[in-house]
Amino acid sequence: MKTIGFICIHNSCRSQIAEAWGKNMLKDIAVVYSAGTEDYPEIKPLVACVMNEVGIEINTQYPKRLSEIPAELDILITMGCGVKCPSIPSKYREDWGIDDPSGQPIAAFRLTRAAIENKIKELKVRILDKEFE
């Protein structure tokens, strides 16, 4: 099982979507976490809404700080927010460059959800192809 961390600034939108998709699609091959570099009080309501539209409940997820996830990960993915992560040991690291839909209409959140879904599908293939060995 790989350990994967999705990191953003507030852990209230993109990284939460990635955690939800990851837990749904990678559950047999990875343990998935998300966290932020700054405190934030809640997940953005439109995130829960768009994930509910595809049958994924995120009511147990909440914004977490880096200190709440494992100190070492197999795969570290930043979401494209220009965040400079503190030293988080990981075997592999990449940035997905996904725009933040915060403050936009629900259609933007749906586009973000779809983009992250596609990235998670690609990540699954890469893990199964043993790219991260």
Backbone as CSV, one residue per row, in Angstrom:
resi,resn,N_x,N_y,N_z,CA_x,CA_y,CA_z,C_x,C_y,C_z
1,MET,0.846,-1.195,0.000,0.000,0.000,0.000,0.882,1.246,0.000
2,LYS,0.599,2.138,-0.917,1.302,3.414,-0.972,0.615,4.396,-0.028
3,THR,1.371,5.359,0.478,0.786,6.467,1.226,0.882,7.694,0.335
4,ILE,-0.249,8.386,0.195,-0.327,9.538,-0.699,-0.875,10.723,0.084
5,GLY,-0.230,11.869,-0.069,-0.697,13.099,0.553,-0.966,14.160,-0.491
6,PHE,-2.160,14.738,-0.435,-2.529,15.857,-1.306,-2.451,17.126,-0.463
7,ILE,-1.578,18.042,-0.872,-1.283,19.216,-0.056,-1.683,20.488,-0.782
8,CYS,-2.306,21.395,-0.036,-2.699,22.704,-0.554,-2.492,23.721,0.571
9,ILE,-2.943,24.939,0.368,-2.762,25.957,1.397,-3.764,25.756,2.535
10,HIS,-5.061,25.746,2.211,-6.086,25.693,3.259,-6.700,24.311,3.485
11,ASN,-6.470,23.376,2.564,-7.088,22.057,2.677,-8.602,22.183,2.805
12,SER,-9.169,23.040,1.969,-10.613,23.270,2.032,-11.313,23.026,0.704
13,CYS,-10.555,22.727,-0.362,-11.174,22.590,-1.674,-10.495,21.498,-2.497
14,ARG,-9.487,21.852,-3.312,-8.875,20.893,-4.239,-8.288,19.673,-3.542
15,SER,-7.551,19.884,-2.484,-6.941,18.736,-1.800,-8.005,17.853,-1.145
16,GLN,-9.108,18.438,-0.725,-10.212,17.644,-0.167,-10.893,16.818,-1.252
17,ILE,-11.067,17.414,-2.439,-11.635,16.663,-3.559,-10.705,15.495,-3.905
18,ALA,-9.400,15.762,-3.946,-8.432,14.714,-4.253,-8.457,13.610,-3.195
19,GLU,-8.566,13.991,-1.928,-8.650,12.983,-0.867,-9.892,12.116,-1.061
20,ALA,-11.013,12.744,-1.353,-12.267,11.998,-1.526,-12.192,11.048,-2.720
21,TRP,-11.726,11.554,-3.870,-11.571,10.679,-5.033,-10.560,9.575,-4.731
22,GLY,-9.449,9.936,-4.093,-8.418,8.951,-3.783,-8.934,7.838,-2.889
23,LYS,-9.647,8.207,-1.848,-10.202,7.191,-0.949,-11.190,6.297,-1.675
24,ASN,-11.882,6.857,-2.657,-12.863,6.106,-3.423,-12.203,5.191,-4.457
25,MET,-11.241,5.709,-5.215,-10.684,4.954,-6.343,-9.385,4.202,-6.042
26,LEU,-8.694,4.591,-4.978,-7.391,3.982,-4.690,-7.402,3.124,-3.428
27,LYS,-8.564,2.877,-2.879,-8.660,2.243,-1.558,-7.963,0.895,-1.459
28,ASP,-7.827,0.178,-2.564,-7.177,-1.131,-2.527,-5.663,-1.063,-2.681
29,ILE,-5.135,0.111,-3.065,-3.703,0.205,-3.338,-2.998,1.343,-2.602
30,ALA,-3.774,2.199,-1.899,-3.140,3.342,-1.237,-3.948,3.812,-0.037
31,VAL,-3.232,4.424,0.892,-3.854,5.135,2.005,-3.674,6.609,1.668
32,VAL,-4.778,7.343,1.661,-4.795,8.705,1.149,-5.051,9.714,2.256
33,TYR,-4.300,10.818,2.202,-4.433,11.910,3.163,-4.491,13.230,2.400
34,SER,-4.978,14.255,3.071,-4.841,15.618,2.553,-4.557,16.531,3.741
35,ALA,-3.907,17.654,3.450,-3.582,18.611,4.507,-3.270,19.964,3.876
36,GLY,-3.250,20.970,4.731,-2.933,22.322,4.290,-1.794,22.911,5.093
37,THR,-1.209,23.952,4.539,-0.106,24.624,5.214,-0.585,25.720,6.153
38,GLU,-1.873,26.090,6.052,-2.461,27.121,6.918,-3.786,26.619,7.471
39,ASP,-4.202,27.165,8.598,-5.496,26.812,9.186,-6.641,27.340,8.322
40,TYR,-7.726,26.604,8.308,-8.961,27.044,7.651,-10.110,26.407,8.407
41,PRO,-11.216,27.122,8.604,-12.265,26.607,9.495,-13.112,25.463,8.956
42,GLU,-13.282,25.361,7.626,-14.183,24.336,7.117,-13.898,24.040,5.649
43,ILE,-14.403,22.903,5.191,-14.364,22.595,3.770,-15.385,23.505,3.090
44,LYS,-15.048,24.015,1.936,-15.973,24.885,1.208,-17.254,24.117,0.891
45,PRO,-18.421,24.711,1.184,-19.692,23.997,0.996,-19.910,23.457,-0.418
46,LEU,-19.443,24.156,-1.447,-19.644,23.661,-2.810,-18.811,22.409,-3.097
47,VAL,-17.754,22.190,-2.339,-16.977,20.955,-2.484,-17.847,19.767,-2.085
48,ALA,-18.482,19.850,-0.925,-19.370,18.767,-0.478,-20.503,18.569,-1.477
49,CYS,-21.028,19.654,-1.990,-22.135,19.584,-2.940,-21.735,18.832,-4.213
50,VAL,-20.604,19.206,-4.829,-20.221,18.552,-6.089,-19.775,17.107,-5.880
51,MET,-19.235,16.801,-4.721,-18.868,15.406,-4.457,-20.124,14.571,-4.196
52,ASN,-21.114,15.156,-3.538,-22.385,14.448,-3.340,-23.046,14.129,-4.677
53,GLU,-22.871,15.014,-5.663,-23.451,14.789,-6.988,-22.946,13.502,-7.637
54,VAL,-21.733,13.079,-7.280,-21.169,11.844,-7.845,-21.211,10.700,-6.834
55,GLY,-21.988,10.881,-5.775,-22.203,9.803,-4.811,-21.106,9.623,-3.784
56,ILE,-20.267,10.647,-3.588,-19.198,10.558,-2.596,-19.476,11.533,-1.461
57,GLU,-19.703,10.977,-0.283,-19.931,11.785,0.916,-18.594,12.156,1.539
58,ILE,-18.442,13.405,1.922,-17.191,13.819,2.563,-17.444,14.387,3.962
59,ASN,-18.556,13.983,4.558,-18.923,14.551,5.858,-17.961,14.197,6.985
60,THR,-17.083,13.219,6.786,-16.095,12.919,7.834,-14.765,13.636,7.592
61,GLN,-14.624,14.278,6.444,-13.394,15.012,6.136,-13.459,16.420,6.750
62,TYR,-12.301,16.969,7.038,-12.201,18.312,7.610,-10.825,18.868,7.254
63,PRO,-10.657,20.200,7.273,-9.336,20.765,6.986,-8.317,20.329,8.040
64,LYS,-7.203,19.797,7.559,-6.148,19.314,8.444,-4.853,20.064,8.172
65,ARG,-4.029,20.155,9.183,-2.690,20.728,9.025,-1.712,19.605,8.713
66,LEU,-0.556,19.979,8.213,0.465,18.991,7.861,0.829,18.084,9.035
67,SER,0.764,18.619,10.244,1.121,17.833,11.432,0.122,16.698,11.712
68,GLU,-1.026,16.692,11.021,-2.053,15.678,11.254,-1.973,14.498,10.294
69,ILE,-1.014,14.521,9.385,-0.843,13.408,8.460,0.529,12.787,8.705
70,PRO,0.804,11.604,8.145,2.116,10.988,8.380,3.270,11.915,7.996
71,ALA,4.326,11.828,8.738,5.496,12.685,8.513,6.291,12.265,7.288
72,GLU,6.030,11.079,6.780,6.704,10.601,5.568,5.669,9.931,4.672
73,LEU,5.734,10.240,3.378,4.772,9.718,2.415,5.511,9.068,1.252
74,ASP,4.835,8.156,0.574,5.404,7.623,-0.658,5.263,8.646,-1.784
75,ILE,4.075,9.245,-1.887,3.782,10.181,-2.965,3.194,11.454,-2.369
76,LEU,3.789,12.591,-2.702,3.320,13.897,-2.246,2.881,14.686,-3.475
77,ILE,1.633,15.136,-3.466,1.108,15.887,-4.598,0.582,17.227,-4.104
78,THR,1.155,18.299,-4.644,0.622,19.636,-4.376,-0.383,19.934,-5.487
79,MET,-1.352,20.758,-5.173,-2.491,20.924,-6.066,-2.380,22.090,-7.040
80,GLY,-1.313,22.851,-6.996,-1.161,23.934,-7.958,-1.373,25.302,-7.365
81,CYS,-1.233,25.407,-6.067,-1.489,26.677,-5.401,-0.203,27.434,-5.090
82,GLY,0.883,27.022,-5.700,2.145,27.703,-5.457,2.674,27.503,-4.049
83,VAL,2.124,26.534,-3.341,2.503,26.320,-1.949,3.914,25.739,-1.878
84,LYS,4.672,26.294,-0.999,6.007,25.763,-0.721,5.870,24.896,0.524
85,CYS,5.864,23.606,0.303,5.693,22.691,1.430,6.953,22.650,2.272
86,PRO,6.766,22.628,3.563,7.915,22.375,4.431,8.497,21.020,4.062
87,SER,9.592,20.702,4.613,10.256,19.441,4.290,9.386,18.267,4.722
88,ILE,8.715,17.682,3.757,7.920,16.484,4.005,8.616,15.364,3.248
89,PRO,9.261,14.466,3.941,9.937,13.388,3.238,8.953,12.574,2.394
90,SER,9.296,12.381,1.145,8.488,11.562,0.248,9.403,10.960,-0.810
91,LYS,8.992,9.811,-1.301,9.781,9.142,-2.337,9.561,9.789,-3.694
92,TYR,8.382,10.405,-3.879,8.051,11.022,-5.152,7.185,12.251,-4.876
93,ARG,7.394,13.295,-5.680,6.659,14.545,-5.476,6.337,15.169,-6.821
94,GLU,5.099,15.682,-6.949,4.724,16.406,-8.161,3.643,17.431,-7.846
95,ASP,3.476,18.365,-8.776,2.436,19.394,-8.648,1.435,19.205,-9.780
96,TRP,0.150,19.233,-9.456,-0.865,19.011,-10.469,-1.335,20.284,-11.157
97,GLY,-1.029,21.443,-10.644,-1.351,22.694,-11.327,-2.830,22.904,-11.602
98,ILE,-3.672,22.609,-10.643,-5.125,22.756,-10.817,-5.573,24.091,-10.211
99,ASP,-6.309,24.862,-11.007,-6.790,26.172,-10.545,-7.808,26.019,-9.420
100,ASP,-7.780,26.970,-8.497,-8.702,26.987,-7.357,-10.034,27.586,-7.793
101,PRO,-11.145,26.849,-7.640,-12.449,27.375,-8.029,-13.110,28.252,-6.959
102,SER,-12.463,28.432,-5.830,-13.068,29.193,-4.722,-13.558,30.555,-5.202
103,GLY,-14.767,30.902,-4.764,-15.362,32.179,-5.120,-16.058,32.181,-6.469
104,GLN,-16.026,31.052,-7.152,-16.666,30.944,-8.460,-17.964,30.150,-8.347
105,PRO,-18.761,30.141,-9.410,-20.003,29.364,-9.386,-19.735,27.861,-9.329
106,ILE,-20.786,27.115,-9.064,-20.668,25.666,-8.904,-20.087,25.000,-10.144
107,ALA,-20.315,25.563,-11.323,-19.777,24.978,-12.558,-18.251,24.868,-12.488
108,ALA,-17.593,25.836,-11.890,-16.131,25.799,-11.756,-15.706,24.660,-10.824
109,PHE,-16.475,24.424,-9.780,-16.179,23.319,-8.858,-16.360,21.970,-9.565
110,ARG,-17.348,21.892,-10.453,-17.551,20.654,-11.211,-16.379,20.391,-12.153
111,LEU,-15.874,21.440,-12.775,-14.710,21.294,-13.655,-13.487,20.839,-12.852
112,THR,-13.314,21.415,-11.675,-12.200,21.020,-10.808,-12.355,19.571,-10.378
113,ARG,-13.565,19.185,-10.011,-13.839,17.794,-9.629,-13.472,16.843,-10.766
114,ALA,-13.851,17.187,-11.986,-13.563,16.342,-13.148,-12.060,16.274,-13.423
115,ALA,-11.377,17.398,-13.317,-9.924,17.421,-13.551,-9.205,16.538,-12.537
116,ILE,-9.618,16.634,-11.271,-8.979,15.829,-10.227,-9.333,14.351,-10.396
117,GLU,-10.556,14.053,-10.784,-10.941,12.664,-11.039,-10.022,12.056,-12.104
118,ASN,-9.799,12.791,-13.178,-8.925,12.295,-14.245,-7.496,12.083,-13.753
119,LYS,-6.997,13.012,-12.940,-5.641,12.877,-12.392,-5.534,11.652,-11.482
120,ILE,-6.574,11.400,-10.691,-6.569,10.228,-9.800,-6.591,8.940,-10.628
121,LYS,-7.374,8.919,-11.697,-7.397,7.743,-12.573,-6.009,7.494,-13.165
122,GLU,-5.348,8.557,-13.625,-3.997,8.438,-14.170,-3.024,7.960,-13.091
123,LEU,-3.169,8.497,-11.880,-2.304,8.097,-10.773,-2.474,6.613,-10.469
124,LYS,-3.701,6.133,-10.504,-3.958,4.712,-10.247,-3.226,3.842,-11.260
125,VAL,-3.301,4.203,-12.524,-2.607,3.441,-13.565,-1.105,3.453,-13.299
126,ARG,-0.573,4.612,-12.945,0.859,4.731,-12.676,1.286,3.871,-11.487
127,ILE,0.451,3.841,-10.444,0.768,3.001,-9.278,0.731,1.529,-9.672
128,LEU,-0.315,1.132,-10.400,-0.436,-0.271,-10.813,0.676,-0.680,-11.777
129,ASP,1.176,0.271,-12.553,2.306,0.011,-13.460,3.645,0.041,-12.729
130,LYS,3.585,0.225,-11.419,4.764,0.226,-10.540,5.753,1.349,-10.855
131,GLU,5.217,2.490,-11.305,6.056,3.649,-11.591,6.744,4.182,-10.334
132,PHE,6.137,3.964,-9.186,6.654,4.542,-7.949,7.447,3.536,-7.103
133,GLU,7.913,2.470,-7.716,8.675,1.456,-6.970,10.114,1.903,-6.783
